[in-house]
Structures are given as structure tokens and as C-alpha cells.
């Protein structure tokens, strides 16, 4: 199982779960020390073979280099979890073109390139698992201040659905996981922890473990889309039936409310991963 963004959060949780189910792992993220710590624990606890590949998926050619590293020892990829992702809440005009390009590379180009690289082999062998981690934000109106995050997650949802249909008779399962607010370090990284904690009550948040379990079970069952949590499923439906003008006004009002709270990072609401 090749897992991107595996040094923390949902990626680390997926590594633990798949190791417990007997999978050997290839883990990638930018932080080598965190990857090595996760790998050492999984080797000791589950006896899994764990390959760590520190890599920045925003770099040109990174997806191919990643798969080349996995295949160098005669291995092949039977499972792929496209989990790497982040949000930039500084505002579209405040961020550099390089920051925008990096976000597009990590959250759109890399999942496409990795899936295209490994899916043919999976289909030829008649077995494979591809789990793409999107977000409830992919169903909601985009927000000012974090302009690209929701649209990129929408892209990943649609691309995953198409790939699911294309591969459904090959033995390759393709699922997109769309969590809502989840207790990981995601909001610590983008500087919005205090703001979102004040804006959203605890009952709206899910612990990481049931989200990870839901993604695993949905992919094993080959369900195309998994939205964990009753509230999140309700919100995804409500977003689809609410008139666009109303939805945008609500998103704008809420983003402005968050912007008035301390430590928001200068942008609107965002959802992990």
C-alpha cells in the first residue's frame, strides 16, 4: 500500500490500519523523521515491511520518482491512498503563483499521475485498491480566502467517480473519502485551529479513527463515495439543493465571521484533508 501524506493525521492512521490488516507499506511525506518514526512502530508492532520515501509531491516528476522508488526492489503497488493535501488561507491575491502551482500539483496533478501509473498493473493483476481522500468541502460552495481548496476537492471527487466506473469490473476498487471536520493536526498546520474551534461546536467534529475505518470499509466494499458521519451526509445533500446564490451568501458570511476571529490565517473555513 502506497500512502501519500503518511507522516501524520489521516495518512498515519491509514498506515496503522492497513499494517494491522497485513499490508506492507510504502509511505511518503516531506518529513523524513516523522516517516521513520511511524515506520519503526509499524515494523515492531505488526511485522510489516515499510519503505519510507521522503518526497515533496509539488516537485516536477515527483509521482514517477515515487513509484520508481517502490518498484526498484521488485515490488509492485497493489494499493494507493492519495491523502496528501493542505489548505492555504492567506487569500488568493496574497499567495504567490508558485504557492498556487504547488497546491495544484499536490492535490490534483499528483493523484491523477499516481493513479495512472499504478492502475494498469492493478487491472492486469485483477486486484487493486485506490482510496482518494477528498473532503466535504468538495460539495460545498468555495470560500474566499481559501479559494482553491474546495474546487480541488470537487475535482478529486469527480475524477474518482469516473475512475470507479472505468475500473469497477477489473477487480480494482476506487473510492473517494469525503470527511468533514476531523480532529487531526490539519488546522494546526494552516493556523486556523483557534478560529475553527470557536466557530464549530464539538459535536460537528469527528475523531480520526472512525473516519479512517469508514474509508477502509468503503474501499473494500467498492463504494464510489464515502461521507462519514450523519451530519456530514446531511450537509452534502443540503449543499446540492440550496440555490447557488443563497449558498454563496452563507459561505461568504461565515468566512467573514472566521476572519474576525484571531489566528484564522486570513481566510475562510476549510475542511481536512
N, C-alpha and C positions, 0 to 999 in steps of 0.2 A: 504494500500500500504506500503510494507516494502522497505525502501530505504537505501542502504549502502553508506558510504561516504557522508552523508547528511548534514554535518556541513558547507559546503562552495561549491563554484563552481557549476558544473552541478548538483550535488546532491541536493544542496539547491534550485536551480532553479526548479528541478523536484518536490520537495516538495511543492513549492509555486503553481506550475501549477496544480498538482493533488488535492491539497486542494481547489483551486478555482473551480475545477470540481466536488467537493462534496465528495472526498475520505477522509476517516480517515487514519491516518498515523502512522507508526512505523519508527522512524528514528534512525540510528546508525552511530557512528563515534567514534574516540578516544577522541575528545574534548567535554567534558560534558557541559562546559559553552557555547560553540557555539551552541550545540544542543538545550540547554534550551532556548537560545535567539530566535532561529528560531521557536521553538515550541510555545513560548509565542506569537510571532507575528501572527502565523497562527491560533492559537485559537482565538485571538482577531479579526482578520480580516475576517476569514471565518467560525468561529464557529466549526472548525474541532476538533475531538478528536485526540490528538497527544501524542503518547507514545515515550519517549526518552530512548535509551538503550546504554549508553557509553560502547564501546567494541573494542578490538583490534582483527581483524579477523585473524591475524597471530598466535594467541594463539591456542594451541590444543583444539579441541572441541568447538571452538567459534561459528561456524554456528549453531550447535544444541542448544547451550545455548541461542543464539539469538532467534531462533524460539520458544524455550520453554518459553522465557520471553513474547513473543507476545501471545502465546496460554494460558498463565497462567490465564488470566482473561476471558477465554471462547471465545476468538477471534479466527478467522482463517485468513489465508493470501490469499487474492484474487489477489494481485498484488505484483510483486517483481521487483525491479530495482537494478541490480548488477552494481553499479557505482564505488565502492571503488577501488582505484588504484594509483600508483605513479611510478616514474622512479628513478633509481639510476645511476647517471652519473659519478661515480668515477672510472669506469673501472672494468672489470671482476676480474682481479687479485688483485686489491686493496680492494675489498669488501670481507667481511668475509663470510664463509659458512652460518652463521646464518642470515646474510642480504639476501643472495640468497634464503634461505629457507623461510624467511618471505615474500619475493616478490612472490614466487611461491604459498605460502599459500593464500595470499590475492587476487591475480589476476587470479589464476587458480583453486586451490582446493576449495576456498570458494564459487565462483559462481556455481561450479558443486554441492557441498554439499547442498547449499541453494535451488537450483532448484530441486534437487532430493527430498529434504524434503517437499517442498510445492506443487510440480506439481501433485502428485497423488490426493491430495484433490481438486485441481482446476479441474482436469479432471473428478473426480467423481461428482462435482457440476455442470459441464458443462460450467464453466466460469473461466477465468483467464488471467492475463497479465504478461508476463516476458519480460523485456527490459534489455538487456545486453549492457553496454557501452564499446565498444572496441575503435578502433582508425583507422584512415587512415594508421597509421604505420603498421597495420597488413597486408596490401597489399604491402608494400614497402620492399626493402632489409633491413635486420638487419644492425645496425651500430655499429662500435667499440666504446667502452666506455659506451654504454648503451645497453649491449649485449642482455639482456633478455626481454626488454620491447616489442619490435616489435614481437618476436616469441610468447610471451604470448598473445598478442592481436590477432595474427593469430589463435592461439588455440581457443580463445573465439569466433572468427568469425565462424570457422568450427563447433565447438560444438553447437553454437546457430542455425546454419543452420540445423544440424541434428535433434535437438530438435524441431525446427519448423516443419519439415516434420513429425516427430513422433506424434506431438500433433495437427496437423492442422485440424483434423476432430473431435476434442474433445471440442471445444469451448475455448480452451486455445491459446492465441496469443503469439507467440515468435518472437521477433525482435532483431537484433543486430544493434546498432547505431555506426557509424564509422566517427566521426568528424575529421577534420584536425586541423590546428592551430586555437585555440579558446581563446578568451580573458577571462580567469579566473585566479585564483592565482596559477595554476599548475606550471608554470615556476618560480614563486617566491619561491615555496617550494623547488624545486631541484636546485636553484641557477643559472638557465640559462636565466633569464629574459633579461638581457642586451645583451647577445650573440645572442639569437634568434630574438630580436627586431632589431638588426643591420643586421642580416643575411636575414631576410624575410621582404619584404615591407608590408605596412599596408593592401594593397588590398588582400593579401593572408590570412588574418585573418578574422574570423567570430566572431560576438558578440555571447554571450552565448544564448540569448533569441531565435533567430531563430534555433539554434541547438537543443535546448530543445523542441521547438514546432515541429520540424521535427521528432524527436524521438517519441513524443507523438502521432502524427498523423499516423506515420508509424505503430506503435504498434496497434493502434485502427483499422487500415486497415489490420492488419496481414500481412504486407510485411516482408519478411525474413531479408532483409538487407537495411539499410538506410544510404546513404552517403550524408550528407547535403552540398550544395554548388557546383556550376558548375565546379569550378577549382578542387575541391577535387575529383569529379567524373571522371574528365579527368585524374588526376594523378593516380587514381586506375586502370584505363584502360591502361594507358601508362606503368605502372609498370608490368602489366601482359604480355605485348607484347614485352618489351625490353629484349634482350638477357641477361642472368644472369651475364655474365662477364662484360658487359657494365654497367649494373645496379650497380654491386658491386663497380666498379671503381668510378662511380659517387657518390655513398654513402660514399666511403672512402675519396674522395677528399673533399666533403662537410663537413664531420666530422672533417677532419684535419683543414679546414678553421675555423670552430667554435672553435676548441681547441686553435687556436692562438688568439682568441678574449678574452678580460678579462671576468672573472666571469662566465665561462662556466660550472663550476663544474667538469671539467676534462674529459668530454665525448663528445659524438656526439649528433646529433639532436634527438629530441623526440617530440612526439605529445601527447596532452592531451587525455584523462583521464585515 
